[in-house]
């Protein structure tokens, strides 16, 4: 949500960070086992299983371990607690 809120180009290639664009460019010519059309991708018509999870369905969730890998959650909690 933050990425979309703060990046007006979130849905465009140029909206990707430099590191993401450079690695995609480096692998542009790699062979693909399957190439999908845009309509097929937009309709999620791929060979991948799109299994749904209980409660969350297809919504990606973030557990505490994932949060701890991404940022200092304890510092964030202290900051929020101090604001109250």
MOCOR-V685771 format. One record per pair of residues at least 12 apart in sequence whose ideal C-beta (glycine too) atoms are under 6 Angstrom apart, sorted by the first residue. I is the first residue (numbers start at 0). GAP is how many residues later the second one is. Records with the same first field share a line. If there is no record, write none. Layout:
I: GAP, GAP
This chain:
none
